[in-house]
Amino acid sequence: MKYIFIRDYRGAFPADLMCRSLGVGSSGFYAWLKRPESPRRRDNLRFC
């Protein structure tokens, strides 16, 4: 949930500042951004 928030608002605030404020590592956030969506997530989005 925190990573999604950071992704959605990084145009308004610096990502590293949000990571520190939310208590997550910026390296973890950027690694999460690069990961492909899981097959389960794709299936869930397809049915919505």
Biopython code that builds the backbone (N, CA, C, O; Angstrom):
import numpy as np
from Bio.PDB.StructureBuilder import StructureBuilder

atoms = [
    (1, "MET", "N", (0.806, -1.184, 0.000)),
    (1, "MET", "CA", (0.000, 0.000, 0.000)),
    (1, "MET", "C", (0.861, 1.264, 0.000)),
    (1, "MET", "O", (0.548, 2.231, -0.694)),
    (2, "LYS", "N", (1.936, 1.254, 0.773)),
    (2, "LYS", "CA", (2.793, 2.434, 0.843)),
    (2, "LYS", "C", (3.454, 2.697, -0.502)),
    (2, "LYS", "O", (3.556, 3.842, -0.940)),
    (3, "TYR", "N", (3.906, 1.618, -1.158)),
    (3, "TYR", "CA", (4.562, 1.792, -2.448)),
    (3, "TYR", "C", (3.598, 2.372, -3.480)),
    (3, "TYR", "O", (3.994, 3.199, -4.301)),
    (4, "ILE", "N", (2.357, 1.952, -3.444)),
    (4, "ILE", "CA", (1.361, 2.477, -4.380)),
    (4, "ILE", "C", (1.159, 3.966, -4.146)),
    (4, "ILE", "O", (1.081, 4.744, -5.097)),
    (5, "PHE", "N", (1.076, 4.362, -2.884)),
    (5, "PHE", "CA", (0.931, 5.777, -2.544)),
    (5, "PHE", "C", (2.121, 6.574, -3.070)),
    (5, "PHE", "O", (1.946, 7.629, -3.679)),
    (6, "ILE", "N", (3.321, 6.072, -2.838)),
    (6, "ILE", "CA", (4.521, 6.774, -3.293)),
    (6, "ILE", "C", (4.527, 6.885, -4.811)),
    (6, "ILE", "O", (4.838, 7.942, -5.360)),
    (7, "ARG", "N", (4.183, 5.798, -5.486)),
    (7, "ARG", "CA", (4.133, 5.823, -6.951)),
    (7, "ARG", "C", (3.147, 6.870, -7.456)),
    (7, "ARG", "O", (3.447, 7.613, -8.391)),
    (8, "ASP", "N", (1.982, 6.925, -6.843)),
    (8, "ASP", "CA", (0.939, 7.834, -7.303)),
    (8, "ASP", "C", (1.244, 9.298, -7.027)),
    (8, "ASP", "O", (0.770, 10.167, -7.759)),
    (9, "TYR", "N", (2.017, 9.593, -5.998)),
    (9, "TYR", "CA", (2.261, 10.984, -5.609)),
    (9, "TYR", "C", (3.686, 11.459, -5.834)),
    (9, "TYR", "O", (4.049, 12.542, -5.373)),
    (10, "ARG", "N", (4.502, 10.679, -6.529)),
    (10, "ARG", "CA", (5.883, 11.119, -6.697)),
    (10, "ARG", "C", (6.028, 12.286, -7.663)),
    (10, "ARG", "O", (7.110, 12.867, -7.751)),
    (11, "GLY", "N", (4.990, 12.642, -8.381)),
    (11, "GLY", "CA", (5.023, 13.866, -9.178)),
    (11, "GLY", "C", (4.851, 15.103, -8.321)),
    (11, "GLY", "O", (5.275, 16.193, -8.706)),
    (12, "ALA", "N", (4.231, 14.941, -7.159)),
    (12, "ALA", "CA", (3.971, 16.071, -6.265)),
    (12, "ALA", "C", (5.037, 16.202, -5.180)),
    (12, "ALA", "O", (5.322, 17.305, -4.713)),
    (13, "PHE", "N", (5.628, 15.065, -4.777)),
    (13, "PHE", "CA", (6.621, 15.053, -3.702)),
    (13, "PHE", "C", (7.789, 14.177, -4.115)),
    (13, "PHE", "O", (7.610, 13.240, -4.893)),
    (14, "PRO", "N", (8.984, 14.462, -3.609)),
    (14, "PRO", "CA", (10.131, 13.597, -3.917)),
    (14, "PRO", "C", (9.935, 12.195, -3.340)),
    (14, "PRO", "O", (9.498, 12.041, -2.199)),
    (15, "ALA", "N", (10.257, 11.190, -4.125)),
    (15, "ALA", "CA", (10.064, 9.802, -3.701)),
    (15, "ALA", "C", (10.895, 9.477, -2.469)),
    (15, "ALA", "O", (10.412, 8.784, -1.573)),
    (16, "ASP", "N", (12.131, 9.958, -2.401)),
    (16, "ASP", "CA", (12.965, 9.632, -1.244)),
    (16, "ASP", "C", (12.408, 10.238, 0.039)),
    (16, "ASP", "O", (12.528, 9.628, 1.102)),
    (17, "LEU", "N", (11.809, 11.407, -0.032)),
    (17, "LEU", "CA", (11.186, 12.024, 1.137)),
    (17, "LEU", "C", (9.976, 11.216, 1.601)),
    (17, "LEU", "O", (9.790, 11.005, 2.799)),
    (18, "MET", "N", (9.161, 10.768, 0.661)),
    (18, "MET", "CA", (7.995, 9.961, 1.030)),
    (18, "MET", "C", (8.427, 8.618, 1.611)),
    (18, "MET", "O", (7.818, 8.137, 2.566)),
    (19, "CYS", "N", (9.470, 8.007, 1.050)),
    (19, "CYS", "CA", (9.964, 6.735, 1.581)),
    (19, "CYS", "C", (10.411, 6.901, 3.024)),
    (19, "CYS", "O", (10.074, 6.080, 3.878)),
    (20, "ARG", "N", (11.165, 7.953, 3.304)),
    (20, "ARG", "CA", (11.604, 8.191, 4.680)),
    (20, "ARG", "C", (10.433, 8.446, 5.599)),
    (20, "ARG", "O", (10.391, 7.921, 6.712)),
    (21, "SER", "N", (9.470, 9.252, 5.146)),
    (21, "SER", "CA", (8.302, 9.590, 5.974)),
    (21, "SER", "C", (7.447, 8.363, 6.270)),
    (21, "SER", "O", (6.876, 8.248, 7.355)),
    (22, "LEU", "N", (7.359, 7.448, 5.309)),
    (22, "LEU", "CA", (6.521, 6.262, 5.482)),
    (22, "LEU", "C", (7.292, 5.067, 6.053)),
    (22, "LEU", "O", (6.712, 4.010, 6.304)),
    (23, "GLY", "N", (8.586, 5.240, 6.254)),
    (23, "GLY", "CA", (9.380, 4.186, 6.871)),
    (23, "GLY", "C", (9.702, 3.023, 5.967)),
    (23, "GLY", "O", (9.798, 1.886, 6.430)),
    (24, "VAL", "N", (9.873, 3.286, 4.683)),
    (24, "VAL", "CA", (10.274, 2.236, 3.750)),
    (24, "VAL", "C", (11.567, 2.654, 3.064)),
    (24, "VAL", "O", (11.883, 3.841, 2.981)),
    (25, "GLY", "N", (12.299, 1.684, 2.583)),
    (25, "GLY", "CA", (13.549, 1.971, 1.892)),
    (25, "GLY", "C", (13.302, 2.386, 0.452)),
    (25, "GLY", "O", (12.463, 1.808, -0.239)),
    (26, "SER", "N", (14.035, 3.383, 0.013)),
    (26, "SER", "CA", (13.857, 3.826, -1.372)),
    (26, "SER", "C", (14.321, 2.754, -2.355)),
    (26, "SER", "O", (13.769, 2.635, -3.449)),
    (27, "SER", "N", (15.339, 1.969, -1.970)),
    (27, "SER", "CA", (15.786, 0.902, -2.870)),
    (27, "SER", "C", (14.696, -0.150, -3.043)),
    (27, "SER", "O", (14.525, -0.688, -4.137)),
    (28, "GLY", "N", (13.965, -0.445, -1.988)),
    (28, "GLY", "CA", (12.846, -1.382, -2.077)),
    (28, "GLY", "C", (11.740, -0.848, -2.956)),
    (28, "GLY", "O", (11.120, -1.594, -3.714)),
    (29, "PHE", "N", (11.492, 0.454, -2.853)),
    (29, "PHE", "CA", (10.466, 1.067, -3.691)),
    (29, "PHE", "C", (10.827, 0.976, -5.168)),
    (29, "PHE", "O", (9.997, 0.594, -5.992)),
    (30, "TYR", "N", (12.068, 1.327, -5.502)),
    (30, "TYR", "CA", (12.473, 1.287, -6.906)),
    (30, "TYR", "C", (12.544, -0.147, -7.438)),
    (30, "TYR", "O", (12.274, -0.380, -8.616)),
    (31, "ALA", "N", (12.898, -1.095, -6.593)),
    (31, "ALA", "CA", (12.884, -2.506, -7.005)),
    (31, "ALA", "C", (11.450, -2.950, -7.273)),
    (31, "ALA", "O", (11.192, -3.675, -8.234)),
    (32, "TRP", "N", (10.523, -2.518, -6.431)),
    (32, "TRP", "CA", (9.110, -2.845, -6.614)),
    (32, "TRP", "C", (8.587, -2.278, -7.936)),
    (32, "TRP", "O", (7.809, -2.933, -8.630)),
    (33, "LEU", "N", (9.015, -1.063, -8.283)),
    (33, "LEU", "CA", (8.577, -0.452, -9.546)),
    (33, "LEU", "C", (9.002, -1.277, -10.756)),
    (33, "LEU", "O", (8.274, -1.355, -11.746)),
    (34, "LYS", "N", (10.174, -1.889, -10.675)),
    (34, "LYS", "CA", (10.716, -2.631, -11.818)),
    (34, "LYS", "C", (10.148, -4.033, -11.951)),
    (34, "LYS", "O", (10.254, -4.644, -13.014)),
    (35, "ARG", "N", (9.543, -4.551, -10.885)),
    (35, "ARG", "CA", (9.005, -5.917, -10.927)),
    (35, "ARG", "C", (7.798, -5.991, -11.847)),
    (35, "ARG", "O", (6.953, -5.096, -11.835)),
    (36, "PRO", "N", (7.710, -7.048, -12.644)),
    (36, "PRO", "CA", (6.515, -7.218, -13.472)),
    (36, "PRO", "C", (5.314, -7.592, -12.598)),
    (36, "PRO", "O", (5.474, -8.138, -11.507)),
    (37, "GLU", "N", (4.128, -7.294, -13.087)),
    (37, "GLU", "CA", (2.921, -7.664, -12.353)),
    (37, "GLU", "C", (2.810, -9.181, -12.271)),
    (37, "GLU", "O", (3.173, -9.895, -13.205)),
    (38, "SER", "N", (2.309, -9.654, -11.154)),
    (38, "SER", "CA", (2.136, -11.088, -10.987)),
    (38, "SER", "C", (0.956, -11.562, -11.841)),
    (38, "SER", "O", (0.058, -10.779, -12.150)),
    (39, "PRO", "N", (0.958, -12.835, -12.219)),
    (39, "PRO", "CA", (-0.174, -13.366, -12.993)),
    (39, "PRO", "C", (-1.504, -13.199, -12.246)),
    (39, "PRO", "O", (-2.536, -12.930, -12.862)),
    (40, "ARG", "N", (-1.474, -13.357, -10.937)),
    (40, "ARG", "CA", (-2.709, -13.206, -10.165)),
    (40, "ARG", "C", (-3.240, -11.778, -10.251)),
    (40, "ARG", "O", (-4.444, -11.574, -10.406)),
    (41, "ARG", "N", (-2.361, -10.798, -10.153)),
    (41, "ARG", "CA", (-2.783, -9.387, -10.244)),
    (41, "ARG", "C", (-3.374, -9.105, -11.623)),
    (41, "ARG", "O", (-4.391, -8.422, -11.740)),
    (42, "ARG", "N", (-2.736, -9.633, -12.662)),
    (42, "ARG", "CA", (-3.267, -9.428, -14.022)),
    (42, "ARG", "C", (-4.658, -10.026, -14.151)),
    (42, "ARG", "O", (-5.550, -9.413, -14.740)),
    (43, "ASP", "N", (-4.849, -11.235, -13.596)),
    (43, "ASP", "CA", (-6.179, -11.868, -13.638)),
    (43, "ASP", "C", (-7.206, -11.037, -12.885)),
    (43, "ASP", "O", (-8.325, -10.841, -13.360)),
    (44, "ASN", "N", (-6.825, -10.550, -11.715)),
    (44, "ASN", "CA", (-7.762, -9.732, -10.926)),
    (44, "ASN", "C", (-8.153, -8.471, -11.682)),
    (44, "ASN", "O", (-9.321, -8.084, -11.665)),
    (45, "LEU", "N", (-7.210, -7.830, -12.339)),
    (45, "LEU", "CA", (-7.514, -6.611, -13.092)),
    (45, "LEU", "C", (-8.376, -6.905, -14.309)),
    (45, "LEU", "O", (-9.205, -6.086, -14.705)),
    (46, "ARG", "N", (-8.179, -8.061, -14.893)),
    (46, "ARG", "CA", (-8.952, -8.423, -16.073)),
    (46, "ARG", "C", (-10.445, -8.605, -15.753)),
    (46, "ARG", "O", (-11.303, -8.312, -16.586)),
    (47, "PHE", "N", (-10.742, -9.083, -14.555)),
    (47, "PHE", "CA", (-12.125, -9.346, -14.173)),
    (47, "PHE", "C", (-12.842, -8.125, -13.600)),
    (47, "PHE", "O", (-14.044, -8.181, -13.343)),
    (48, "CYS", "N", (-12.131, -7.041, -13.400)),
    (48, "CYS", "CA", (-12.771, -5.828, -12.841)),
    (48, "CYS", "C", (-13.465, -5.015, -13.899)),
    (48, "CYS", "O", (-14.047, -3.974, -13.594)),
]
sb = StructureBuilder()
sb.init_structure("model")
sb.init_model(0)
sb.init_chain("A")
sb.init_seg("    ")
for serial, (resi, resn, name, xyz) in enumerate(atoms, 1):
    if name == "N":
        sb.init_residue(resn, " ", resi, " ")
    sb.init_atom(name, np.array(xyz, "f"), 0.0, 1.0, " ", f" {name:<3s}", serial, name[0])
structure = sb.get_structure()
